[in-house]
Amino acid sequence: MAQQPALLDADGPDTVRMTPDEARALGEESLCRLGYPQDEAAIITDQLIDNALCGYRFASLPRILAIAGDEKTRQPRRPVTVIRETPVSALLDGGNNVGYVAAYRGAEMAIDKAKVSGIAVIGVSDSYYSGRNAYYVEMIARAGLVAIHTASAKPRVLPPGGTRPALGTNPIAIGFPSEGEPVVYDIGTASMMWGEVLLHAQLGLPIPDGVGFDAAGQPTADANEVVKGGVVPFAGHKGYGLSFAIQALGLLAGAAIPRGQVQDYGFLFIAIDPAILLGPGVFAGQMSELVERMKATPLASGVDGIRIPSERAFHERARRREEGIVLDRVVVESLRAL
């Protein structure tokens, strides 16, 4: 009898395995108890479940606990509105809505405008927590568009030589349509994403050495102390420089408008129809050929194959749809207790 392949995620006494639908129902119910209308709860939870399916456990349902504990969640929310608009651009007031909703509206508008005009630039301000940039970029790429998305945030990251946070975790994502699956590249410029820091604090897990600092700017592995301080950029000065550039792009997205703070949340979307440069029906084929050529690269000894950005996440997404999602029991219990 053939041996069954091991599950992607191991079960344990401190974990709960759910089907995607069960996890989705728990997420939507929790968000509705926090005061979100059903349609917005569905938008938020759809990304959280996709994050879990793609292997980003910290970016899944634990984020609802972060939303629940954030002071902005307790402040009044307004509908997302347009501040300034042209045929190829729009600046949106996020209305203090969580970014999972406000950035989603920005991505939708980027698609709509780029489909008509060939290119679109959308900025979203007065928001917070937008989740995984790859989610929005994949959404735009599946519409046949090239996507660039950056997200600046309030300070969580210490610049080299500093003792206080001055930058957000500031991710950047780029997505490309192809004849097959889209190709999505997504990185955070912090050495550890803030959602992961919060999950470590929730679970009582240590932070890797050299990553976290307390409120006094002293190194610490205690996640609860890092929450009061911050983390360092990835790759030293290279990550710092990229993070600084993304913070500046946040200004272009209107980050300083709500509170006059240049270190705040700003979500920028750029969507491009490849046809405006190459003509219709050209880019997707070229992108697929590029993927094939990368895959055809001669391999070093012991290497199974060349992996393309987003390939791992898409493969694991398909498996977890069948195997289910593993969540930390303390997270599930906390959500049920909201």
Kinemage of the C-alpha trace (Angstrom):
@kinemage 1
@onewidth
@group {chain A} dominant
@subgroup {mainchain}
@vectorlist {calphas} color= white
{ca met a 1} P 0.000 0.000 0.000
{ca ala a 2} L 1.366 3.396 -0.966
{ca gln a 3} L 2.247 5.624 1.967
{ca gln a 4} L 0.098 8.735 2.281
{ca pro a 5} L 2.077 11.987 1.958
{ca ala a 6} L 2.527 13.937 5.175
{ca leu a 7} L 0.207 16.846 5.806
{ca leu a 8} L 1.641 20.296 5.158
{ca asp a 9} L 0.931 21.395 8.736
{ca ala a 10} L 1.334 19.146 11.749
{ca asp a 11} L -1.426 18.831 14.342
{ca gly a 12} L -0.746 19.168 18.056
{ca pro a 13} L -2.460 19.631 21.394
{ca asp a 14} L -2.191 23.407 21.011
{ca thr a 15} L -3.647 23.576 17.497
{ca val a 16} L -7.050 23.287 15.833
{ca arg a 17} L -7.561 22.078 12.245
{ca met a 18} L -10.484 23.636 10.375
{ca thr a 19} L -11.797 23.498 6.841
{ca pro a 20} L -11.498 26.817 5.001
{ca asp a 21} L -15.269 27.261 5.290
{ca glu a 22} L -15.195 26.655 9.060
{ca ala a 23} L -12.348 29.141 9.500
{ca arg a 24} L -14.156 31.646 7.284
{ca ala a 25} L -17.326 31.364 9.388
{ca leu a 26} L -15.328 31.911 12.596
{ca gly a 27} L -13.603 34.953 11.120
{ca glu a 28} L -16.766 36.568 9.797
{ca glu a 29} L -18.654 35.955 13.044
{ca ser a 30} L -15.805 37.482 15.078
{ca leu a 31} L -15.634 40.573 12.870
{ca cys a 32} L -19.389 41.065 12.976
{ca arg a 33} L -19.171 41.021 16.783
{ca leu a 34} L -16.576 43.792 16.466
{ca gly a 35} L -19.176 45.876 14.622
{ca tyr a 36} L -18.265 45.201 10.978
{ca pro a 37} L -21.164 44.807 8.513
{ca gln a 38} L -21.407 41.417 6.843
{ca asp a 39} L -20.066 42.555 3.465
{ca glu a 40} L -16.938 44.073 5.007
{ca ala a 41} L -16.455 41.096 7.319
{ca ala a 42} L -16.518 38.894 4.209
{ca ile a 43} L -13.913 41.063 2.409
{ca ile a 44} L -11.566 40.973 5.409
{ca thr a 45} L -11.995 37.272 6.090
{ca asp a 46} L -11.494 36.301 2.455
{ca gln a 47} L -7.961 37.662 2.604
{ca leu a 48} L -7.249 36.189 6.055
{ca ile a 49} L -8.257 32.719 4.889
{ca asp a 50} L -6.233 33.081 1.694
{ca asn a 51} L -3.227 34.098 3.801
{ca ala a 52} L -3.579 30.911 5.826
{ca leu a 53} L -4.013 28.788 2.686
{ca cys a 54} L -0.805 30.286 1.273
{ca gly a 55} L 1.123 29.445 4.437
{ca tyr a 56} L 1.141 32.776 6.280
{ca arg a 57} L -0.258 31.673 9.624
{ca phe a 58} L 0.500 34.938 11.439
{ca ala a 59} L -1.363 36.909 8.732
{ca ser a 60} L -4.536 34.861 9.061
{ca leu a 61} L -7.221 34.885 11.788
{ca pro a 62} L -4.783 36.148 14.482
{ca arg a 63} L -5.001 39.518 12.721
{ca ile a 64} L -8.596 39.855 13.930
{ca leu a 65} L -7.230 39.983 17.483
{ca ala a 66} L -4.854 42.770 16.421
{ca ile a 67} L -7.754 44.642 14.798
{ca ala a 68} L -9.839 44.199 17.964
{ca gly a 69} L -7.054 45.602 20.130
{ca asp a 70} L -6.165 48.582 17.957
{ca glu a 71} L -7.365 51.975 19.146
{ca lys a 72} L -8.343 52.936 15.578
{ca thr a 73} L -10.939 50.144 15.559
{ca arg a 74} L -12.740 51.867 18.432
{ca gln a 75} L -12.846 55.189 16.605
{ca pro a 76} L -15.679 56.195 14.210
{ca arg a 77} L -15.485 54.952 10.632
{ca arg a 78} L -16.715 56.695 7.486
{ca pro a 79} L -17.341 55.357 3.975
{ca val a 80} L -14.309 55.311 1.670
{ca thr a 81} L -14.565 58.442 -0.484
{ca val a 82} L -12.687 60.113 -3.342
{ca ile a 83} L -10.621 63.199 -2.445
{ca arg a 84} L -9.202 63.878 -5.915
{ca glu a 85} L -9.691 62.057 -9.222
{ca thr a 86} L -8.595 62.081 -12.865
{ca pro a 87} L -9.211 59.477 -15.586
{ca val a 88} L -5.941 57.724 -14.604
{ca ser a 89} L -5.721 58.431 -10.871
{ca ala a 90} L -7.590 58.798 -7.621
{ca leu a 91} L -6.738 59.709 -4.048
{ca leu a 92} L -9.061 57.984 -1.589
{ca asp a 93} L -9.958 58.885 1.975
{ca gly a 94} L -9.984 55.505 3.717
{ca gly a 95} L -12.394 56.825 6.354
{ca asn a 96} L -10.477 55.157 9.220
{ca asn a 97} L -11.547 51.816 7.807
{ca val a 98} L -9.176 48.918 8.282
{ca gly a 99} L -6.910 48.510 5.258
{ca tyr a 100} L -8.350 45.126 4.369
{ca val a 101} L -11.418 47.107 3.277
{ca ala a 102} L -9.921 50.470 2.228
{ca ala a 103} L -7.015 48.991 0.244
{ca tyr a 104} L -9.397 46.499 -1.358
{ca arg a 105} L -11.464 49.431 -2.658
{ca gly a 106} L -8.263 51.022 -3.957
{ca ala a 107} L -7.287 47.845 -5.808
{ca glu a 108} L -10.763 47.621 -7.336
{ca met a 109} L -10.517 51.204 -8.577
{ca ala a 110} L -7.005 50.586 -9.964
{ca ile a 111} L -8.376 47.705 -12.040
{ca asp a 112} L -11.375 49.678 -13.291
{ca lys a 113} L -9.343 52.720 -14.341
{ca ala a 114} L -6.491 50.749 -15.930
{ca lys a 115} L -8.998 48.707 -17.945
{ca val a 116} L -10.346 51.952 -19.418
{ca ser a 117} L -7.271 54.192 -19.615
{ca gly a 118} L -4.423 51.673 -19.772
{ca ile a 119} L -2.786 52.846 -16.563
{ca ala a 120} L -3.915 53.877 -13.094
{ca val a 121} L -2.367 55.276 -9.926
{ca ile a 122} L -4.439 55.060 -6.740
{ca gly a 123} L -3.567 56.318 -3.262
{ca val a 124} L -5.398 55.401 -0.059
{ca ser a 125} L -4.886 57.183 3.276
{ca asp a 126} L -6.537 57.336 6.718
{ca ser a 127} L -6.474 53.594 7.126
{ca tyr a 128} L -4.424 50.908 8.862
{ca tyr a 129} L -3.663 47.149 8.733
{ca ser a 130} L -4.008 46.135 5.080
{ca gly a 131} L -2.641 42.608 5.391
{ca arg a 132} L -0.628 40.852 2.701
{ca asn a 133} L 0.252 42.973 -0.327
{ca ala a 134} L 0.343 39.874 -2.533
{ca tyr a 135} L -3.421 39.458 -2.108
{ca tyr a 136} L -4.167 42.760 -3.848
{ca val a 137} L -1.416 42.351 -6.443
{ca glu a 138} L -2.689 38.892 -7.422
{ca met a 139} L -6.184 40.363 -7.694
{ca ile a 140} L -4.917 43.010 -10.144
{ca ala a 141} L -2.700 40.572 -12.086
{ca arg a 142} L -5.608 38.155 -12.566
{ca ala a 143} L -7.378 41.062 -14.278
{ca gly a 144} L -4.591 40.974 -16.893
{ca leu a 145} L -2.663 43.952 -15.512
{ca val a 146} L 0.848 44.483 -14.198
{ca ala a 147} L 0.628 45.671 -10.582
{ca ile a 148} L 2.913 47.529 -8.187
{ca his a 149} L 1.720 48.033 -4.616
{ca thr a 150} L 3.499 49.653 -1.679
{ca ala a 151} L 2.264 50.216 1.861
{ca ser a 152} L 3.808 52.655 4.310
{ca ala a 153} L 2.834 52.489 7.965
{ca lys a 154} L 3.349 54.056 11.351
{ca pro a 155} L 6.787 53.503 12.920
{ca arg a 156} L 7.656 49.933 13.942
{ca val a 157} L 11.178 49.678 12.492
{ca leu a 158} L 14.379 51.213 13.843
{ca pro a 159} L 16.733 52.775 11.263
{ca pro a 160} L 20.372 51.624 11.515
{ca gly a 161} L 21.921 53.306 14.530
{ca gly a 162} L 18.575 54.475 15.932
{ca thr a 163} L 16.987 53.621 19.272
{ca arg a 164} L 13.367 54.381 18.335
{ca pro a 165} L 11.175 53.162 15.463
{ca ala a 166} L 10.982 55.602 12.543
{ca leu a 167} L 9.670 53.446 9.660
{ca gly a 168} L 6.772 51.118 9.032
{ca thr a 169} L 7.289 47.471 8.121
{ca asn a 170} L 6.684 48.861 4.617
{ca pro a 171} L 6.089 45.965 2.193
{ca ile a 172} L 6.280 46.110 -1.600
{ca ala a 173} L 4.664 43.712 -4.055
{ca ile a 174} L 4.820 43.413 -7.854
{ca gly a 175} L 2.558 41.162 -9.905
{ca phe a 176} L 2.534 40.010 -13.524
{ca pro a 177} L -0.155 38.259 -15.565
{ca ser a 178} L 0.873 35.247 -17.629
{ca glu a 179} L -0.792 32.535 -19.686
{ca gly a 180} L -0.783 30.400 -16.534
{ca glu a 181} L -0.839 31.528 -12.932
{ca pro a 182} L 0.157 35.129 -12.243
{ca val a 183} L 3.642 35.709 -10.873
{ca val a 184} L 3.650 37.669 -7.611
{ca tyr a 185} L 6.666 38.983 -5.710
{ca asp a 186} L 5.941 40.293 -2.209
{ca ile a 187} L 8.375 41.251 0.559
{ca gly a 188} L 8.294 43.227 3.774
{ca thr a 189} L 11.264 45.489 4.400
{ca ala a 190} L 11.339 44.684 8.139
{ca ser a 191} L 13.386 41.770 9.425
{ca met a 192} L 10.159 40.437 10.945
{ca met a 193} L 6.654 41.502 10.008
{ca trp a 194} L 4.621 43.136 12.764
{ca gly a 195} L 1.822 40.598 12.631
{ca glu a 196} L 4.397 37.906 13.319
{ca val a 197} L 5.750 39.891 16.289
{ca leu a 198} L 2.218 40.184 17.694
{ca leu a 199} L 1.592 36.454 17.220
{ca his a 200} L 4.860 35.636 19.005
{ca ala a 201} L 3.735 37.837 21.886
{ca gln a 202} L 0.322 36.149 21.920
{ca leu a 203} L 1.917 32.680 22.053
{ca gly a 204} L 4.776 33.592 24.386
{ca leu a 205} L 7.437 32.769 21.795
{ca pro a 206} L 10.849 34.503 21.651
{ca ile a 207} L 11.996 36.808 18.866
{ca pro a 208} L 15.185 35.764 16.997
{ca asp a 209} L 18.371 37.383 18.279
{ca gly a 210} L 19.365 40.646 16.650
{ca val a 211} L 15.860 41.405 15.367
{ca gly a 212} L 13.932 43.003 18.233
{ca phe a 213} L 14.465 46.019 20.492
{ca asp a 214} L 12.559 47.218 23.539
{ca ala a 215} L 11.163 50.710 24.203
{ca ala a 216} L 14.597 51.920 25.305
{ca gly a 217} L 16.235 50.719 22.094
{ca gln a 218} L 17.955 47.778 23.795
{ca pro a 219} L 18.124 44.350 22.106
{ca thr a 220} L 15.617 41.813 23.424
{ca ala a 221} L 14.149 38.446 22.469
{ca asp a 222} L 10.987 39.037 24.551
{ca ala a 223} L 8.191 39.543 22.041
{ca asn a 224} L 6.073 41.502 24.533
{ca glu a 225} L 8.931 43.973 24.976
{ca val a 226} L 9.478 44.172 21.206
{ca val a 227} L 5.807 45.165 20.831
{ca lys a 228} L 6.666 48.249 22.929
{ca gly a 229} L 9.782 48.935 20.824
{ca gly a 230} L 10.407 47.682 17.313
{ca val a 231} L 12.455 45.585 14.896
{ca val a 232} L 15.270 46.298 12.447
{ca pro a 233} L 15.079 46.380 8.626
{ca phe a 234} L 16.081 43.293 6.669
{ca ala a 235} L 19.523 43.250 4.983
{ca gly a 236} L 20.915 46.215 6.883
{ca his a 237} L 21.299 49.443 4.905
{ca lys a 238} L 19.745 47.907 1.761
{ca gly a 239} L 16.490 47.106 3.524
{ca tyr a 240} L 16.586 50.459 5.284
{ca gly a 241} L 16.944 52.356 2.005
{ca leu a 242} L 14.060 50.455 0.399
{ca ser a 243} L 11.907 50.971 3.484
{ca phe a 244} L 12.636 54.716 3.421
{ca ala a 245} L 11.615 54.896 -0.264
{ca ile a 246} L 8.332 53.103 0.484
{ca gln a 247} L 7.648 55.487 3.365
{ca ala a 248} L 8.100 58.339 0.873
{ca leu a 249} L 5.732 56.689 -1.608
{ca gly a 250} L 3.201 56.619 1.210
{ca leu a 251} L 3.245 60.422 1.115
{ca leu a 252} L 2.261 60.218 -2.556
{ca ala a 253} L -0.677 58.067 -1.409
{ca gly a 254} L -1.761 60.791 1.029
{ca ala a 255} L -0.296 59.388 4.245
{ca ala a 256} L 0.179 62.842 5.809
{ca ile a 257} L -3.320 64.116 5.040
{ca pro a 258} L -5.357 62.720 7.982
{ca arg a 259} L -3.131 63.735 10.901
{ca gly a 260} L -0.312 65.787 9.361
{ca gln a 261} L 2.115 62.960 10.151
{ca val a 262} L 4.652 62.002 7.480
{ca gln a 263} L 5.185 58.637 9.201
{ca asp a 264} L 1.775 57.065 8.747
{ca tyr a 265} L -0.232 54.618 6.641
{ca gly a 266} L -0.373 55.187 2.881
{ca phe a 267} L -1.324 52.530 0.320
{ca leu a 268} L -0.220 53.117 -3.275
{ca phe a 269} L -1.397 51.078 -6.280
{ca ile a 270} L -0.050 51.291 -9.815
{ca ala a 271} L -1.830 49.170 -12.425
{ca ile a 272} L -0.644 48.948 -16.046
{ca asp a 273} L -2.288 47.306 -19.022
{ca pro a 274} L 0.667 45.756 -20.906
{ca ala a 275} L -1.137 46.426 -24.181
{ca ile a 276} L -0.378 50.162 -23.984
{ca leu a 277} L 3.302 49.332 -24.549
{ca leu a 278} L 3.361 45.984 -26.359
{ca gly a 279} L -0.021 45.763 -28.017
{ca pro a 280} L -2.756 43.301 -27.069
{ca gly a 281} L -2.034 39.671 -26.260
{ca val a 282} L 1.771 39.904 -26.150
{ca phe a 283} L 2.923 40.251 -22.560
{ca ala a 284} L 1.251 37.183 -21.037
{ca gly a 285} L 2.966 34.887 -23.539
{ca gln a 286} L 6.336 36.524 -22.958
{ca met a 287} L 5.873 36.202 -19.210
{ca ser a 288} L 5.128 32.504 -19.526
{ca glu a 289} L 8.220 32.062 -21.688
{ca leu a 290} L 10.315 33.862 -19.066
{ca val a 291} L 9.031 31.459 -16.399
{ca glu a 292} L 9.856 28.470 -18.635
{ca arg a 293} L 13.379 29.761 -19.267
{ca met a 294} L 13.956 30.275 -15.555
{ca lys a 295} L 12.762 26.734 -14.914
{ca ala a 296} L 15.140 25.439 -17.600
{ca thr a 297} L 18.225 26.830 -15.839
{ca pro a 298} L 20.798 24.063 -15.193
{ca leu a 299} L 20.563 22.954 -11.567
{ca ala a 300} L 23.260 22.727 -8.935
{ca ser a 301} L 23.826 19.367 -7.302
{ca gly a 302} L 21.067 18.399 -4.884
{ca val a 303} L 18.595 21.030 -6.138
{ca asp a 304} L 15.186 19.781 -7.300
{ca gly a 305} L 14.234 22.812 -9.372
{ca ile a 306} L 14.128 26.576 -9.768
{ca arg a 307} L 11.204 28.101 -7.917
{ca ile a 308} L 9.328 31.132 -9.244
{ca pro a 309} L 8.003 33.829 -6.857
{ca ser a 310} L 4.518 32.860 -5.575
{ca glu a 311} L 4.861 29.259 -6.819
{ca arg a 312} L 5.240 27.862 -3.292
{ca ala a 313} L 2.239 29.806 -1.999
{ca phe a 314} L -0.013 28.762 -4.897
{ca his a 315} L 0.986 25.096 -4.540
{ca glu a 316} L 0.339 25.102 -0.797
{ca arg a 317} L -2.957 26.939 -1.263
{ca ala a 318} L -4.247 24.083 -3.396
{ca arg a 319} L -3.170 21.494 -0.799
{ca arg a 320} L -4.607 23.307 2.213
{ca arg a 321} L -7.953 23.665 0.487
{ca glu a 322} L -8.094 19.873 0.772
{ca glu a 323} L -6.158 19.352 4.037
{ca gly a 324} L -7.577 22.268 6.017
{ca ile a 325} L -6.039 25.141 7.950
{ca val a 326} L -4.178 24.683 11.246
{ca leu a 327} L -4.691 27.477 13.773
{ca asp a 328} L -3.282 27.976 17.248
{ca arg a 329} L -5.857 26.914 19.830
{ca val a 330} L -5.328 30.073 21.885
{ca val a 331} L -6.197 32.161 18.812
{ca val a 332} L -9.402 30.209 18.157
{ca glu a 333} L -10.442 30.449 21.805
{ca ser a 334} L -9.698 34.181 21.878
{ca leu a 335} L -11.800 34.751 18.767
{ca arg a 336} L -14.699 32.800 20.210
{ca ala a 337} L -14.431 34.841 23.402
{ca leu a 338} L -14.564 38.245 21.682
